[in-house]
Amino acid sequence: LDFLGAFTDDDVHAVIDRLPPLYRAPLVLRYVEGLATKQVARALELPLGTVLSQLHRGRRLFEHEMWNYARDTGVVTALPPGQRTDPA
């Protein structure tokens, strides 16, 4: 939580902007706009399973990009233990 408290809303938006649209859209609809997962699926005209998969992968990519952003901006000087420099 201390790590997350180091970021402003602008920082979070900058990281979201780094994500590919494939993952950005479901994440924004779900976590920024507050839509239920089924509503996200309807809004994007995708099967629910596809949206769940995109949300899972998008959260992982978002976390990875948050660490990169933190390193790039000097919030942290190293990646967390076990974190790779490329997303899996």
N, C-alpha and C positions, 0 to 999 in steps of 0.2 A: 504493500500500500504506500510506503514511503516513496518507492520508485514512481508509482503512478501519480502521486501528488506533485511531482516535479514538472508535470506537463500541464500546459494550458489547453483550453478548448481549441485554440488556433493550432497548437502542436498536433493534437489528435486529428484535426481536419487536414493538416498537411500530410500526415501519414495515410489517412484514408485516400487522399488524392493520388498517392503513390501506387495504390492497388489497381490491378487490372479491372476493368468494368464488370467482367464476369463475376467477380467476388465483391466488388464495391457496392453494386446495386442491392443485392440481398442483405448485406450488412447494414447499409444505411436504412433500408426499409424496416428491417427488424429492430435494430438497436438505436437508431437515431429517431426514426418516425414512430417506433413502438408498435408496428403491425405484428399480429400473430403470424406464425410461420405459414399457416394455411392461407392467410391473406396475402403474404408475400408471393406465394406460389401462384395465386390467382392474378395478382397485379402483374407479375412477370410472364404469365401464361406458360408456366413450367410445371412439370410433375412435382409433387411434394418431395419425393425422394431426391430429385435433382437439387431442389432448394436446400434441403437438409445437408446434402453433400457440399454444396457451394458455401453454405454457412460454416461448416466444419473447417473446410480448407481455407476459407477466408479469414476465420479467426486465427488460425495458425500463421497465415501469411501476415496478418495484421500484427500479431505479437512479434514476429521476426522483424518486420519493418519498424516497429516501435523501438526495438533494441538498436537497429541500425541508425534510426533517427537520433536516439539518445547518444550513441557513440559519435555520430557526425556533428552533433551540436554541443558536445562536451558535457552532457548530463552524466554520462558514465564513460569510463576510459577502457572498459573491457566488456566482452560478452559474458553472460552468465555461464556457470559451469555446464558443460555439455552442449552449449548452443553452437551451431555451425554458422559459418558465414553465408552459406547458401541454403535456401529453404528446401526441405525434403519433400 
